[in-house]
Amino acid sequence: MPEFVRLSQSHEDYLEAIYKLSLDSDGQVKSIDLAHELDVSKASVNKALNVLKEHGYVEQSHYGKIHLTKEGELYGESMLERHSLLSSFLIDQLGVSNEVAAKEACQMEHAISEDTMQKWLEYLRRCQDCEFHRVGNLELSDFDDDTREEED
């Protein structure tokens, strides 16, 4: 993950949700859709968006659709990747239920350092005995910073 000014868990959840919703749209997200995704009020969405705007992660015209800046897109993508990796690992390797894995992966994705995350990925890449080579629809190589930089 590129270096970002780390946000609170709540604000990272907003970025992750905006990124996820933007994948299914034209890259722009409605506030009401974000409120439904996170099960929060529109007032909470507006408050969080102000913080994300201040950090330069999102842009939104007055009551218009939300779209991520390039930095916001990278941050949101990295949070979704972390969540996907952790959730899949908990389900596929440890046998945790989907519901518990989703909840705990959400907590873990915010607590784990970038250094630890990269070391975990390195371990999984060289793990000979495990069959954990896919994370949802992603290959472990999708988490490789060198590969991502070449695509840009």
N, CA and C of each residue as an Amber inpcrd file, in Angstrom:
protein
   456
   0.8620000  -1.1730000   0.0000000   0.0000000   0.0000000   0.0000000
   0.9010000   1.2250000   0.0000000   0.6300000   2.1750000  -0.8770000
   1.4010000   3.4210000  -0.8310000   1.2200000   4.0950000   0.5240000
   2.1220000   4.9910000   0.8580000   2.0310000   5.6950000   2.1340000
   0.8870000   6.7120000   2.0950000  -0.0130000   6.6060000   3.0450000
  -1.1310000   7.5270000   3.1770000  -1.1190000   8.0970000   4.5790000
  -1.7080000   9.2660000   4.7300000  -2.0080000   9.7610000   6.0650000
  -3.1360000   8.8630000   6.5500000  -2.8700000   8.0550000   7.5910000
  -3.8600000   7.0940000   8.0490000  -5.0600000   7.8100000   8.6500000
  -6.2080000   7.3330000   8.2640000  -7.4790000   7.8560000   8.7550000
  -7.9710000   6.9840000   9.8990000  -9.0440000   7.4180000  10.5260000
  -9.6800000   6.5900000  11.5430000 -10.2920000   5.3650000  10.8700000
 -10.5990000   4.3600000  11.6690000 -11.2250000   3.1500000  11.1380000
 -12.5060000   3.4960000  10.3820000 -13.3000000   4.3540000  10.9600000
 -14.5630000   4.7430000  10.3410000 -14.3420000   5.3800000   8.9650000
 -13.3930000   6.2820000   8.8760000 -13.1400000   6.9550000   7.6000000
 -12.5350000   6.0050000   6.5670000 -11.7220000   5.0570000   7.0360000
 -11.2230000   4.0340000   6.1110000 -12.3720000   3.1740000   5.5990000
 -13.3400000   2.8790000   6.4540000 -14.5130000   2.1250000   6.0140000
 -15.2880000   2.8860000   4.9390000 -15.3980000   4.1980000   5.1070000
 -16.0650000   5.0190000   4.0920000 -15.3160000   4.9470000   2.7600000
 -13.9880000   5.0930000   2.7930000 -13.2080000   5.0320000   1.5610000
 -13.3470000   3.6700000   0.8890000 -13.2810000   2.6260000   1.6780000
 -13.4300000   1.2750000   1.1430000 -14.8040000   1.1100000   0.4880000
 -15.8430000   1.5840000   1.1560000 -17.2030000   1.4620000   0.6180000
 -17.3840000   2.3000000  -0.6460000 -16.8400000   3.4950000  -0.6660000
 -16.9310000   4.3340000  -1.8670000 -16.2310000   3.6330000  -3.0210000
 -15.0420000   3.1120000  -2.7550000 -14.2990000   2.4080000  -3.8040000
 -15.1110000   1.2200000  -4.3200000 -15.6260000   0.4170000  -3.4110000
 -16.4040000  -0.7710000  -3.7810000 -17.6270000  -0.3870000  -4.6160000
 -18.3610000   0.6380000  -4.1740000 -19.5440000   1.0780000  -4.9190000
 -19.1760000   1.6780000  -6.2730000 -18.0390000   2.3330000  -6.3420000
 -17.6360000   2.9730000  -7.5980000 -17.2910000   1.9470000  -8.6730000
 -16.9410000   0.7360000  -8.2540000 -16.6220000  -0.3140000  -9.2250000
 -17.8550000  -0.7240000 -10.0190000 -19.0260000  -0.5760000  -9.4190000
 -20.2770000  -0.9770000 -10.0580000 -20.9990000   0.1940000 -10.7130000
 -20.3350000   1.3310000 -10.7890000 -20.9710000   2.5090000 -11.3780000
 -19.9750000   3.1790000 -12.3120000 -20.2580000   4.3900000 -12.6700000
 -19.3760000   5.1410000 -13.5550000 -18.2480000   5.8180000 -12.7810000
 -17.9350000   5.2790000 -11.6170000 -16.8910000   5.8610000 -10.7810000
 -17.4220000   6.9170000  -9.8340000 -18.7250000   7.1510000  -9.8900000
 -19.3390000   8.1460000  -9.0170000 -20.4020000   7.4610000  -8.1690000
 -20.4840000   7.9100000  -6.9270000 -21.3480000   7.2550000  -5.9460000
 -22.3140000   8.2770000  -5.3590000 -23.5550000   7.8590000  -5.1700000
 -24.5470000   8.7140000  -4.5250000 -24.4260000   8.5820000  -3.0110000
 -24.6360000   9.6790000  -2.3180000 -24.5760000   9.6690000  -0.8520000
 -25.5490000   8.6710000  -0.2580000 -26.7330000   8.5790000  -0.8190000
 -27.7470000   7.6740000  -0.2860000 -27.3140000   6.2170000  -0.4250000
 -26.6140000   5.8930000  -1.5380000 -26.1140000   4.5320000  -1.7190000
 -25.0250000   4.2130000  -0.7000000 -24.1980000   5.1940000  -0.4150000
 -23.1550000   5.0160000   0.5980000 -23.7760000   4.8250000   1.9810000
 -24.8130000   5.6110000   2.2760000 -25.5100000   5.4790000   3.5590000
 -26.1020000   4.0800000   3.7060000 -26.7010000   3.5590000   2.6270000
 -27.2780000   2.2110000   2.6770000 -26.1900000   1.1510000   2.8270000
 -25.0880000   1.3140000   2.1140000 -23.9920000   0.3360000   2.1710000
 -23.4350000   0.2050000   3.5870000 -23.2970000   1.3380000   4.2700000
 -22.7020000   1.3360000   5.6100000 -23.7330000   1.3380000   6.7320000
 -25.0070000   1.3890000   6.3620000 -26.0990000   1.4100000   7.3320000
 -25.9490000   2.5810000   8.3120000 -25.7750000   3.7730000   7.7210000
 -25.6420000   5.0080000   8.4930000 -26.5870000   6.0550000   7.9130000
 -26.7410000   7.1580000   8.6190000 -27.6100000   8.2310000   8.1440000
 -26.8910000   9.0680000   7.0850000 -27.6720000   9.8070000   6.3000000
 -27.0710000  10.7130000   5.3150000 -26.2610000  11.7990000   6.0130000
 -26.6820000  12.2040000   7.2110000 -25.9270000  13.2070000   7.9660000
 -24.5430000  12.6700000   8.3310000 -24.4740000  11.3960000   8.7060000
 -23.1760000  10.7800000   9.0070000 -22.3000000  10.7170000   7.7670000
 -22.9070000  10.4100000   6.6270000 -22.1600000  10.3730000   5.3680000
 -21.5890000  11.7520000   5.0710000 -22.4090000  12.7900000   5.1930000
 -21.9470000  14.1470000   4.8980000 -20.8040000  14.5720000   5.8180000
 -20.8980000  14.2080000   7.0840000 -19.8400000  14.5400000   8.0360000
 -18.5340000  13.8370000   7.6590000 -18.6230000  12.5560000   7.3360000
 -17.4280000  11.7970000   6.9530000 -16.8470000  12.3220000   5.6400000
 -17.7130000  12.6820000   4.7010000 -17.2280000  13.1950000   3.4200000
 -16.4360000  14.4870000   3.5980000 -16.8480000  15.3040000   4.5370000
 -16.0930000  16.5400000   4.7940000 -14.6600000  16.2380000   5.2180000
 -14.4860000  15.2310000   6.0610000 -13.1360000  14.8370000   6.4890000
 -12.3520000  14.2790000   5.3000000 -12.9900000  13.4310000   4.5070000
 -12.3090000  12.8400000   3.3570000 -11.9410000  13.9060000   2.3150000
 -12.7900000  14.9090000   2.1570000 -12.4750000  16.0290000   1.2570000
 -11.2740000  16.8090000   1.7720000 -11.2420000  17.0670000   3.0740000
 -10.1280000  17.8090000   3.6810000  -8.7930000  17.1100000   3.4500000
  -8.8010000  15.7960000   3.4290000  -7.5790000  15.0190000   3.2020000
  -7.2970000  14.8080000   1.7150000  -8.1960000  15.2610000   0.8670000
  -7.9800000  15.1390000  -0.5750000  -8.2760000  13.7750000  -1.1520000
  -9.0990000  12.9740000  -0.4760000  -9.4100000  11.6300000  -0.9480000
 -10.6740000  11.5630000  -1.8070000 -11.5860000  12.5050000  -1.6280000
 -12.8160000  12.5210000  -2.4260000 -13.1110000  13.9410000  -2.8850000
 -13.9060000  13.9960000  -3.9310000 -14.4330000  15.2710000  -4.4210000
 -15.9350000  15.1040000  -4.5900000 -16.6460000  16.1900000  -4.3600000
 -18.1020000  16.1620000  -4.5040000 -18.5800000  17.5900000  -4.6860000
 -19.3560000  17.8090000  -5.7500000 -19.9790000  19.1140000  -5.8890000
 -21.1080000  19.2050000  -4.8690000 -21.6120000  20.3840000  -4.6360000
 -22.6450000  20.6010000  -3.6280000 -23.8020000  19.6280000  -3.8340000
 -23.9600000  18.6720000  -2.9140000 -24.9840000  17.6210000  -2.9500000
 -24.9340000  16.7730000  -4.2220000 -23.7860000  16.7390000  -4.8680000
 -23.6210000  15.9270000  -6.0740000 -23.0650000  14.5480000  -5.7540000
 -22.7490000  13.8340000  -6.8080000 -22.1830000  12.4980000  -6.6420000
 -20.7490000  12.6010000  -6.1280000 -20.3400000  11.5650000  -5.4430000
 -19.0110000  11.4770000  -4.8390000 -18.1020000  10.7450000  -5.8160000
 -16.9010000  11.2470000  -5.9850000 -15.9120000  10.4540000  -6.7020000
 -14.5670000  10.5700000  -6.0060000 -13.8150000   9.4970000  -6.1070000
 -12.5220000   9.4100000  -5.4520000 -11.4620000  10.1310000  -6.2740000
 -10.5560000  10.7960000  -5.5950000  -9.3680000  11.3100000  -6.2600000
  -8.4670000  10.1040000  -6.5290000  -7.3920000  10.2970000  -7.2620000
  -6.4680000   9.1970000  -7.5360000  -5.9390000   8.6200000  -6.2230000
  -5.5600000   9.4980000  -5.2960000  -5.0550000   9.0350000  -3.9990000
  -6.1520000   8.3090000  -3.2210000  -7.3790000   8.8290000  -3.2640000
  -8.5000000   8.1790000  -2.5870000  -8.8080000   6.8190000  -3.1820000
  -8.6820000   6.7150000  -4.4960000  -8.9150000   5.4360000  -5.1650000
  -7.8660000   4.4070000  -4.7300000  -6.6130000   4.8110000  -4.6750000
  -5.5530000   3.8970000  -4.2370000  -5.7490000   3.4590000  -2.7900000
  -6.1260000   4.4140000  -1.9350000  -6.3500000   4.1050000  -0.5140000
  -7.5480000   3.1610000  -0.3680000  -8.6530000   3.4750000  -1.0390000
  -9.8500000   2.6280000  -0.9690000  -9.5920000   1.2360000  -1.5090000
  -8.8550000   1.1610000  -2.6170000  -8.5100000  -0.1320000  -3.2000000
  -7.6630000  -0.9470000  -2.2280000  -6.7040000  -0.2990000  -1.5860000
  -5.8420000  -1.0230000  -0.6550000  -6.6410000  -1.5450000   0.5390000
  -7.6160000  -0.7850000   1.0110000  -8.4340000  -1.2570000   2.1280000
  -9.2980000  -2.4440000   1.7000000  -9.8580000  -2.3850000   0.4970000
 -10.6650000  -3.5040000   0.0070000  -9.7960000  -4.7440000  -0.1870000
  -8.5760000  -4.5720000  -0.6840000  -7.6710000  -5.7010000  -0.8530000
  -7.3250000  -6.3250000   0.4990000  -7.0370000  -5.4960000   1.4850000
  -6.7420000  -6.0020000   2.8250000  -7.9300000  -6.8060000   3.3500000
  -9.1170000  -6.2190000   3.2210000 -10.3240000  -6.8800000   3.7120000
 -10.5120000  -8.2260000   3.0040000 -10.3540000  -8.2340000   1.6890000
 -10.5380000  -9.4630000   0.9150000  -9.5380000 -10.5340000   1.3210000
  -8.2770000 -10.1450000   1.4640000  -7.2440000 -11.0960000   1.8650000
  -7.5500000 -11.6790000   3.2370000  -7.8100000 -10.8110000   4.1920000
  -8.0470000 -11.2710000   5.5640000  -9.3010000 -12.1300000   5.6570000
 -10.3670000 -11.6950000   5.0360000 -11.6220000 -12.4400000   5.0790000
 -11.4600000 -13.8130000   4.4320000 -10.8520000 -13.8550000   3.2580000
 -10.6560000 -15.1300000   2.5650000  -9.7570000 -16.0630000   3.3630000
  -8.7090000 -15.5190000   3.9550000  -7.8130000 -16.3400000   4.7650000
  -8.5700000 -16.9470000   5.9500000  -9.3520000 -16.1370000   6.6320000
 -10.1070000 -16.6260000   7.7860000 -11.0960000 -17.7180000   7.3880000
 -11.7500000 -17.5450000   6.2470000 -12.7500000 -18.5120000   5.7890000
 -12.0700000 -19.7690000   5.2430000 -11.1600000 -19.5700000   4.2690000
 -10.5840000 -20.7050000   3.5390000  -9.5510000 -21.4910000   4.3260000
  -8.7540000 -20.8150000   5.1270000  -7.6650000 -21.4950000   5.8200000
  -7.9940000 -21.8560000   7.2590000  -8.8350000 -21.0590000   7.9040000
  -9.1330000 -21.3150000   9.3070000 -10.5400000 -21.8400000   9.5540000
 -11.3830000 -21.8330000   8.5180000 -12.7280000 -22.3720000   8.6550000
 -13.6900000 -21.4910000   9.4260000 -13.3880000 -20.2000000   9.4950000
 -14.2680000 -19.2510000  10.1850000 -15.5020000 -19.0190000   9.3080000
 -16.6520000 -18.8330000   9.9220000 -17.8770000 -18.5910000   9.1540000
 -17.7720000 -17.2780000   8.3860000 -18.5150000 -17.1580000   7.3040000
 -18.4960000 -15.9490000   6.4750000 -18.8400000 -14.7060000   7.2890000
 -19.8630000 -14.8120000   8.1220000 -20.3160000 -13.6630000   8.9170000
 -19.2390000 -13.2010000   9.8940000 -18.6530000 -14.1430000  10.6120000
 -17.6080000 -13.8100000  11.5790000 -16.3680000 -13.2960000  10.8470000
 -16.0090000 -13.9310000   9.7450000 -14.8270000 -13.5120000   8.9850000
 -14.9850000 -12.0850000   8.4720000 -16.1530000 -11.7300000   7.9670000
 -16.3800000 -10.3760000   7.4600000 -16.2120000  -9.3510000   8.5760000
 -16.7810000  -9.6520000   9.7290000 -16.6970000  -8.7320000  10.8690000
 -15.2600000  -8.6000000  11.3770000 -14.5960000  -9.7250000  11.5490000
 -13.2480000  -9.6940000  12.1040000 -12.2220000  -9.1710000  11.1080000
 -12.4060000  -9.4620000   9.8360000 -11.5050000  -8.9170000   8.8130000
 -11.6010000  -7.3970000   8.7930000 -12.7960000  -6.8760000   8.9950000
 -12.9880000  -5.4190000   9.0440000 -12.2130000  -4.8120000  10.2100000
 -12.1920000  -5.4800000  11.3270000 -11.4380000  -4.9820000  12.4780000
  -9.9360000  -5.1160000  12.2430000  -9.5230000  -6.2350000  11.7020000
  -8.0990000  -6.5030000  11.4940000  -7.4780000  -5.5930000  10.4360000
  -8.2200000  -5.2950000   9.3790000  -7.6540000  -4.5120000   8.2790000
  -7.1710000  -3.1400000   8.7350000  -7.7520000  -2.6330000   9.7990000
  -7.3740000  -1.3110000  10.2960000  -6.2380000  -1.3830000  11.3100000
  -6.0850000  -2.5360000  11.9390000  -5.1220000  -2.6610000  13.0270000
  -3.7420000  -3.1120000  12.5540000  -3.6890000  -3.8310000  11.4630000
  -2.4340000  -4.4150000  11.0110000  -1.6020000  -3.3570000  10.2680000
  -0.3230000  -3.3170000  10.5640000   0.5530000  -2.3350000   9.9180000
   0.8250000  -2.7340000   8.4730000   1.2670000  -1.7880000   7.6850000
   1.6120000  -2.0660000   6.2930000   2.7740000  -3.0560000   6.2280000
   3.7470000  -2.8990000   7.1130000   4.8940000  -3.7960000   7.1370000
   4.4640000  -5.2340000   7.4080000   3.6000000  -5.4270000   8.4080000
   3.1110000  -6.7700000   8.7230000   2.2920000  -7.3270000   7.5710000
   1.4750000  -6.5010000   6.9410000   0.6580000  -6.9480000   5.8200000
   1.5490000  -7.4330000   4.6730000   2.5970000  -6.6830000   4.3660000
   3.4990000  -7.0770000   3.2920000   4.2400000  -8.3730000   3.6250000
   4.6220000  -8.5330000   4.8840000   5.2940000  -9.7690000   5.2960000
   4.3420000 -10.9560000   5.2100000   3.0750000 -10.7420000   5.5460000
   2.0830000 -11.8020000   5.4420000   1.9150000 -12.2120000   3.9840000
   1.8250000 -11.2350000   3.1050000   1.7030000 -11.5250000   1.6790000
   2.9150000 -12.2920000   1.1580000   4.0960000 -11.8780000   1.5740000
   5.3210000 -12.5760000   1.1710000   5.2810000 -14.0290000   1.6520000
   4.8600000 -14.2320000   2.8810000   4.7510000 -15.5820000   3.4240000
   3.7810000 -16.4260000   2.5850000   2.6320000 -15.8660000   2.2760000
   1.6370000 -16.6160000   1.5120000   2.1380000 -16.9440000   0.1140000
   2.9090000 -16.0440000  -0.4740000   3.4500000 -16.2900000  -1.8080000
   4.4420000 -17.4530000  -1.8100000   5.2190000 -17.5980000  -0.7600000
   6.2350000 -18.6500000  -0.7480000   5.7840000 -19.9040000   0.0100000
   4.5950000 -19.8660000   0.5460000   4.0710000 -21.0040000   1.3010000
   3.8840000 -22.1990000   0.3600000   4.6500000 -23.2540000   0.5950000
   4.5990000 -24.4400000  -0.2630000   3.4250000 -25.3520000   0.0730000
   3.0550000 -25.3960000   1.3330000   2.0620000 -26.3630000   1.7750000
   0.6220000 -25.8660000   1.6790000   0.4390000 -24.5550000   1.5920000
  -0.9370000 -24.0550000   1.5660000  -1.3940000 -23.8520000   0.1290000
  -2.6560000 -23.9570000  -0.0740000  -3.2380000 -23.7460000  -1.3890000
  -3.8900000 -22.3760000  -1.4680000  -3.4530000 -21.4870000  -0.6410000
  -4.0460000 -20.1560000  -0.5650000  -3.3630000 -19.2420000  -1.5710000
  -3.7050000 -19.4040000  -2.8250000  -3.0860000 -18.5990000  -3.8800000
  -4.0590000 -17.5920000  -4.4750000  -5.3070000 -17.6750000  -4.0880000
  -6.3160000 -16.7390000  -4.5870000  -7.0120000 -16.0950000  -3.4000000
  -7.3860000 -14.8320000  -3.5810000  -8.1360000 -14.1000000  -2.5750000
  -9.3770000 -13.5930000  -3.3010000 -10.4840000 -14.2810000  -3.1200000
 -11.6730000 -13.9040000  -3.8740000 -11.3650000 -14.0140000  -5.3590000
 -11.5090000 -12.9010000  -6.0870000 -11.2130000 -12.8670000  -7.5140000
  -9.7920000 -12.4070000  -7.7930000  -8.9960000 -12.2020000  -6.7510000
  -7.6580000 -11.6620000  -6.9040000  -6.6080000 -12.7490000  -6.7410000
  -5.5630000 -12.6680000  -7.5190000  -4.3820000 -13.4900000  -7.3130000
  -3.5150000 -12.7770000  -6.2910000  -2.7080000 -13.5000000  -5.5530000
  -1.8010000 -12.8630000  -4.6020000  -0.8740000 -11.8890000  -5.3100000
  -0.5530000 -12.1450000  -6.5690000   0.3110000 -11.2250000  -7.3080000
  -0.3460000  -9.8570000  -7.4890000  -1.6720000  -9.7860000  -7.3900000
  -2.3650000  -8.4990000  -7.4890000  -2.0180000  -7.5870000  -6.3260000
  -1.5000000  -8.1510000  -5.2410000  -1.1390000  -7.3640000  -4.0710000
   0.3100000  -6.9180000  -4.1190000   1.0170000  -7.2810000  -5.1710000
   2.4300000  -6.9490000  -5.3070000   2.5730000  -5.5020000  -5.7580000
   3.1890000  -4.6710000  -4.9260000   3.3570000  -3.2470000  -5.2490000
   4.1380000  -3.0660000  -6.5430000   5.1460000  -3.9130000  -6.8070000
   5.9430000  -3.7650000  -8.0200000   5.0890000  -3.9920000  -9.2530000
   4.2100000  -5.0010000  -9.2200000   3.3320000  -5.2910000 -10.3370000
   2.3550000  -4.1400000 -10.5550000   1.7780000  -3.6110000  -9.4830000
   0.8100000  -2.5330000  -9.5820000   1.4610000  -1.2870000 -10.1860000
   2.6960000  -0.9790000  -9.7760000   3.3700000   0.2000000 -10.2950000
   3.6340000   0.0790000 -11.7820000   3.9400000  -1.1420000 -12.2640000
   4.1780000  -1.3420000 -13.6800000   2.9160000  -1.0990000 -14.5020000
   1.7580000  -1.4030000 -13.9220000   0.4950000  -1.2050000 -14.6330000
   0.1500000   0.2530000 -14.7620000   0.6010000   1.0960000 -13.8170000
   0.2620000   2.5190000 -13.8320000   0.9710000   3.2780000 -14.8970000
